[in-house]
Structure formats: C-alpha cells, structure tokens
C-alpha cells in the first residue's frame, strides 16, 4: 500500500480498500446526515494515527491475530457506522477519520500520476442543447474544480472526462505537488503528522523493542519500586486487548513495561520532532521567516518519512524470512541506498522550496544546511536500529 501511494497515488483507496467500499455502501442506505464539525477537525489524521500506532505496540499487533482483529476489525466497524450516519454515497470515514488517511495523504503527493484539471476548459465548457447535466459522484468529497493537489484524490476516475475533458489523467513531476502546491495553503495538522507522527511516533514504535535505553530505564524503575516496598507492582498485568499478555508463549508486558513503552515512544516523538522543528524553523528563517514557509519546508521531508515507514514495516518481514532460513544478504545495502536516496530527495525538495522563497543563493544554501540537520537526526535513529542495536 505504501509503495502504491508513491507510484500511482491513492488507487488502493479508490479500488481496493474494503473500509472505503463498505463505508460508501453504508452511506447509500444510512441516515444521510450532515457531517458534524467535530468530524471535520483537521487533527484527526494525526491523533488517530498516533493512538493506533501506540495501541498496536501495546498489544503486539504484528505478532498475534487477536489484536489484528481488534484494530482492523474495529476500524472496519467504525467505517460502516460512519457511513450509516453521515453523507450520501460518500466516504466520510476515509476523508476525515481513518487512522492511515493522513499517511496516504502525504505519500500521494509524490505520485507522478494525477487527475489534472484544466480550469480554462472547465469555465469555457457549455452543455450541448438537449443534454441533461450529470454531476460527478466524488466519494472522497473533493472540490474537483479547484483540485490542485493529489493528496485527497482516490484516483477512482469518476471525474475523468468531466465538462468536455477538463479533467483527465496525466503525468507530472513527483516534485510538483510539494514544491508548487503545498506552499499555497499551509495545513499545520498535516505537518504535525509529518514531523511528530511519521518522524516521531512511527520511528519510536519501531525503536522501543530494540532500545538498550528502555532496558536501563526498566531496571532503574524496578529498583525504585523495590526500594520503596512496591515490588508487587512489577507483576501487575492487564488483559491481552489492553497490554500483551500471552504467558503460554512467555510474552507478557507488565504494567511497568507498558508505561515505559508509551513513555519511550512519546519521548522520542517529542525529542526528534523538536529537533526537526528547530531545523525547519532555521530553514524558514534563512529564507525569510514566515509560518507558511515553515510548513512548506516540512513537506520536503515526506520522501524521508515514507522511506522510514517502508523500512520499519519491512524489518519484521526480513526477520521472519531469516527465521525460516531465507537470509537476504543484500538488505543492509538496500536500506542504506533507500535512506540515502530518500534523504537526497528531501534535500532536493528543500532546495527547490528555498528557490521559491529565498532571494539569493546564500540564503538558499543556509536553508539547505538547516534542513540537512533534520535529515541527519532522522537518519541517526535508523542507524541505531539497523546497525547499532
């Protein structure tokens, strides 16, 4: 799914996503109510992603079927309920509430395929005499006439050829959306997802199980509890649907383990997010400070964030294959190449954005150096996971 977003946009959403199909079908037969303001809140993609990611780690979602059923099945049920409540023939769940919606939004910006809108042809179009106007059924609620970004489009093709061919599938530069569109109307919550979500919570979720820092924190915490007569707390567990509890497999997380897990992920997200934020602020300052420019530079980190997500998820696959005797001797070189390529792409996007805002080459160079520190901070985290720990 992650690769498809970068290659062909949100085609998965438009044609293959079961939740999208079910919520749209449910909306045809539901209450068809107006979408509440709280549903439209822009922070849901980040909040839903962060909560789902942390909860998945608490319940070991990648190892056991129960948490998978709970998270994915619960999400599907919620999608159907959203369809029954709001909209008519629409995907309200996909547009506003889906936990992975935000990730797909940012990655789709890199896709070389999109539905281009020719506004001149759109405005010049006149309905032939005798023909009846047929509106476009856009399930993800896109404002087609002013659609400039690939971010929310599900690539379903329903609008293709509309108004005499004013909308059509076309090729574009993978850099176009970020360099030329993202800076026109900054969306802070989208950049919170990039900086503190994909480069924070997501990486922290991949790091915690291998971190020697967490082991030291657990030993120190256990010593503190014992010295204060609270050693019974070291054995407190919770049901598997709250915290991993499979004693028959020698896989149990105590309440202390769960608390440290959550603390590690949140602490990493705050620290790395703060470093990245300072770097972005410095880049914006070098090119002439403004809040929109800060958000524009944040978009340059999408390739590095996407590469990290792919490598983090594939690490489990590599481990499972190795346990079955299939060792991929080239995986380290592949990881290096992918991280280096993604960082180079992010820096190139940063340079292009600096060219839009900065008045001269010196300021552009300073902005690029500032952005480099954000890349190095993130690359250092992956270096720890893959080659140190």
C-alpha positions in Angstrom: 0.0 0.0 0.0 2.8 2.4 0.9 4.6 1.8 -2.4 1.4 2.2 -4.4 0.7 5.6 -2.9 4.1 6.9 -4.2 3.8 5.2 -7.6 0.1 5.7 -8.6 -1.5 7.8 -5.9 -4.4 6.6 -3.7 -5.5 4.0 -6.2 -5.7 1.5 -3.3 -8.3 3.7 -1.7 -10.3 4.1 -4.9 -10.5 0.5 -6.0 -9.2 -2.0 -3.3 -9.8 -0.6 0.2 -12.5 -2.7 2.0 -13.2 0.0 4.5 -13.8 2.6 1.8 -16.1 0.3 -0.1 -18.1 -0.6 3.0 -18.5 3.0 4.3 -19.6 4.2 0.9 -22.1 1.4 0.5 -23.4 2.0 4.0 -23.9 5.7 3.3 -26.3 4.9 0.5 -28.7 3.3 2.9 -28.0 5.2 6.2 -29.3 8.3 7.8 -27.6 10.6 5.3 -27.0 13.3 8.0 -24.7 16.3 7.5 -21.1 15.9 8.6 -20.6 17.4 12.1 -18.0 20.0 12.6 -16.1 17.8 15.0 -15.7 15.1 12.4 -14.1 17.7 10.0 -11.5 18.6 12.6 -8.1 18.7 10.9 -6.2 17.0 13.7 -7.9 13.6 13.4 -5.4 12.1 10.9 -2.5 12.7 13.4 -4.4 11.7 16.6 -5.9 8.6 15.0 -2.5 7.6 13.6 -0.7 8.2 16.9 -3.2 6.3 19.0 -3.5 3.4 16.7 0.3 3.1 16.4 0.9 3.1 20.2 -2.0 0.8 20.9 -0.7 -1.6 18.3 2.6 -1.8 20.1 0.9 -2.3 23.4 -1.0 -5.3 22.2 1.8 -6.7 19.9 -0.4 -6.3 16.8 2.3 -7.7 14.4 2.6 -11.0 16.4 -0.9 -12.1 17.3 -4.3 -12.4 15.4 -6.4 -11.1 18.3 -5.1 -7.5 18.2 -5.2 -7.6 14.4 -8.9 -8.4 14.5 -9.5 -5.8 17.2 -7.7 -3.0 15.4 -8.5 -3.7 11.8 -12.0 -5.2 12.6 -12.8 -2.3 14.9 -11.7 0.2 12.2 -13.9 -1.5 9.7 -16.9 -1.4 12.0 -16.3 2.3 12.7 -16.1 2.9 9.0 -19.5 1.3 8.5 -21.1 3.2 11.4 -19.7 6.5 9.9 -21.3 5.6 6.6 -24.6 4.8 8.2 -24.6 8.2 10.0 -23.1 10.8 7.6 -23.1 11.6 3.9 -24.9 10.0 0.9 -22.8 7.8 -1.4 -19.7 9.3 0.2 -16.6 8.2 2.1 -16.7 10.4 5.2 -14.7 7.9 7.2 -11.9 7.9 4.6 -11.8 11.6 4.2 -11.7 12.6 7.9 -11.3 9.7 10.4 -9.4 6.8 9.0 -6.1 6.2 11.0 -4.0 5.8 7.9 -5.7 8.6 5.9 -3.0 11.1 6.9 -0.1 8.8 5.9 -1.7 8.2 2.5 -2.4 11.9 2.0 1.3 12.9 2.4 2.7 10.0 0.4 0.3 10.5 -2.5 1.9 13.9 -3.0 4.9 12.2 -4.6 2.9 10.2 -7.2 3.7 11.0 -10.8 0.1 10.3 -11.8 -2.8 12.6 -11.0 -6.1 13.9 -12.4 -5.3 17.3 -13.9 -8.0 20.0 -14.0 -7.9 22.5 -16.9 -9.7 25.5 -15.4 -9.9 27.3 -18.7 -11.6 24.4 -20.4 -13.8 23.9 -17.4 -15.0 27.5 -17.5 -15.4 27.5 -21.3 -17.5 24.4 -21.4 -21.1 24.7 -22.3 -23.7 21.9 -22.0 -24.9 20.8 -25.5 -28.6 21.7 -26.2 -30.9 19.0 -25.0 -28.4 17.3 -22.8 -29.0 16.9 -19.1 -26.3 17.9 -16.6 -24.8 15.0 -14.8 -22.9 15.9 -11.7 -19.8 13.9 -10.7 -20.1 11.5 -7.9 -16.9 12.2 -5.9 -16.9 9.8 -2.9 -13.9 11.4 -1.1 -15.6 14.9 -1.3 -13.0 16.6 -3.5 -13.6 20.1 -4.8 -12.9 19.0 -8.3 -13.0 22.4 -10.0 -10.2 23.7 -7.8 -8.3 20.4 -7.3 -4.6 21.2 -7.5 -3.2 18.5 -5.1 -3.2 14.7 -5.3 -3.4 14.5 -1.6 -7.1 13.6 -1.1 -8.0 12.2 -4.5 -8.8 8.5 -4.5 -7.9 8.1 -8.2 -11.3 6.4 -8.9 -11.7 8.1 -12.3 -15.3 9.1 -11.8 -14.5 12.7 -12.8 -12.3 11.7 -15.8 -13.6 13.5 -18.9 -15.9 15.7 -17.0 -17.0 19.0 -18.6 -15.7 18.1 -22.1 -12.4 16.6 -20.9 -11.5 19.4 -18.5 -10.5 16.6 -16.0 -8.1 13.9 -17.3 -5.4 11.5 -16.1 -2.0 13.0 -16.6 1.7 12.7 -15.8 3.5 15.2 -13.7 6.8 15.7 -11.8 6.8 13.8 -8.5 8.1 17.1 -7.0 5.3 19.3 -8.4 2.7 18.9 -5.6 5.2 19.6 -2.8 7.2 22.5 -4.5 4.4 24.3 -6.3 1.1 23.5 -4.4 1.9 22.7 -0.8 3.0 26.2 0.0 -0.1 27.9 -1.3 -2.4 27.0 1.6 -0.4 25.6 4.6 -2.2 22.9 6.6 -0.5 22.8 10.0 -2.0 19.4 11.1 -0.6 17.7 8.1 2.8 18.9 9.0 2.3 17.8 12.6 1.7 14.4 11.2 4.9 14.5 9.2 7.2 15.9 12.0 5.7 14.3 15.2 3.9 11.4 13.6 5.9 9.8 10.8 9.3 11.1 12.0 8.4 10.8 15.7 5.7 8.3 16.9 6.3 5.9 14.0 10.0 5.7 14.4 9.7 5.4 18.2 7.3 2.5 17.7 10.0 0.7 15.6 12.8 1.5 18.0 11.5 0.7 21.5 11.7 -3.1 21.4 15.4 -2.9 20.4 16.5 0.0 22.6 19.0 -0.7 25.4 17.9 2.7 26.9 14.5 1.2 27.6 16.1 -1.8 29.3 18.1 0.5 31.6 15.0 2.6 32.3 13.2 -0.6 33.3 16.0 -1.8 35.6 16.1 1.7 37.3 12.3 1.8 37.6 12.2 -1.7 39.1 14.9 -0.8 41.6 13.0 2.2 42.6 9.8 0.2 43.2 11.6 -2.5 45.2 13.4 0.0 47.4 10.1 1.7 48.2 8.3 -1.6 49.0 6.2 -1.6 45.9 7.7 -4.8 44.2 4.2 -6.2 43.8 3.6 -3.6 41.0 6.3 -5.4 39.0 3.9 -8.3 38.3 0.7 -6.4 37.5 -0.6 -7.4 34.1 -3.7 -6.4 32.0 -5.9 -8.3 29.6 -4.3 -9.0 26.1 -6.6 -6.5 24.5 -5.0 -3.7 26.6 -1.5 -4.9 27.1 0.3 -8.0 25.7 -0.4 -11.0 27.9 0.4 -14.4 26.5 2.1 -16.3 29.4 1.9 -19.6 27.4 4.3 -18.0 24.9 6.4 -16.3 27.5 5.3 -13.0 26.1 3.9 -10.7 28.8 4.1 -7.0 29.2 3.6 -5.8 32.8 2.1 -2.5 33.7 5.6 -1.2 34.1 6.6 -2.4 30.7 3.5 -0.8 29.1 4.1 2.5 30.9 7.8 2.6 29.8 6.8 1.6 26.2 4.4 4.5 25.9 6.8 6.9 27.6 9.6 5.9 25.2 7.5 6.4 22.1 6.2 9.8 23.2 9.6 11.0 24.4 11.2 10.0 21.2 8.4 11.7 19.2 8.8 14.9 21.2 12.6 15.0 21.1 13.1 14.1 17.4 10.1 16.2 16.5 11.6 19.2 18.4 14.9 18.8 16.6 13.2 18.6 13.2 11.0 21.6 14.1 14.0 23.7 15.1 15.7 22.7 11.8 12.6 23.7 9.8 12.4 27.0 11.7 16.0 27.7 10.8 15.4 26.9 7.2 12.4 29.2 7.1 14.4 31.9 8.9 17.2 31.7 6.4 14.8 32.2 3.5 12.8 35.0 5.3 10.8 33.8 8.2 7.1 33.1 7.9 4.8 30.5 9.3 3.7 29.3 5.8 7.3 28.9 4.8 7.9 26.7 7.9 5.1 24.5 6.9 6.2 24.4 3.3 9.7 23.2 4.2 8.1 20.5 6.4 6.7 19.0 3.2 10.2 18.4 1.9 10.7 15.7 4.5 7.9 13.4 3.0 10.3 11.2 1.0 12.5 10.5 4.1 9.4 9.9 6.2 7.9 7.5 3.6 11.2 5.6 3.2 11.4 5.1 7.0 7.8 3.8 7.2 8.6 1.2 4.5 11.9 0.1 6.1 10.3 -0.1 9.5 7.5 -2.3 8.4 9.7 -4.5 6.2 12.1 -5.1 9.1 9.6 -7.6 10.5 9.4 -9.4 7.1 13.2 -9.6 6.9 13.3 -11.1 10.5 10.6 -13.7 9.7 12.3 -14.7 6.5 15.6 -15.1 8.3 14.0 -17.3 10.9 12.7 -19.5 8.1 16.3 -19.8 6.7 16.0 -17.2 3.9 18.7 -14.7 4.7 18.8 -11.5 2.5 22.4 -10.7 2.3 21.8 -7.5 0.4 19.3 -6.0 2.8 21.8 -3.7 4.6 23.0 -2.2 1.3 19.3 -1.8 0.2 18.5 0.1 3.4 21.5 2.3 3.0 20.6 3.1 -0.6 16.9 3.7 0.3 17.7 6.0 3.2 20.4 7.9 1.3 18.2 8.3 -1.8 15.2 9.5 0.3 17.4 12.0 2.2 18.8 13.3 -1.1 15.3 13.6 -2.5 14.2 15.5 0.6 17.2 17.9 0.3 16.5 18.5 -3.3 12.9 19.3 -2.5 14.2 21.6 0.2 16.4 23.4 -2.3 13.5 23.8 -4.7 11.4 25.2 -2.0 14.2 27.6 -1.0 14.4 28.7 -4.6 10.8 29.8 -4.3 11.2 31.8 -1.1 14.9 32.8 -0.7 16.2 35.8 -2.7 19.7 34.6 -3.3 21.9 31.5 -3.3 23.5 32.2 0.1 20.1 32.1 1.9 19.1 29.1 -0.1 22.3 27.3 1.0 21.7 28.2 4.6 18.2 26.8 4.4 19.5 23.6 2.9 22.1 23.2 5.7 19.3 23.7 8.3 17.2 21.0 6.5 20.2 18.7 6.5 20.2 18.7 10.3 16.6 17.4 10.3 17.6 14.6 7.9 20.6 13.7 9.9 18.6 13.4 13.1 16.2 11.0 11.5 18.9 9.0 9.7 20.7 8.7 13.0 17.6 7.0 14.5 17.5 4.4 11.7 21.3 3.9 12.1 20.8 3.0 15.7 18.0 0.5 14.9 19.6 -1.3 12.0 23.3 -1.2 12.7 24.0 -0.4 16.4 21.2 -2.1 18.5 
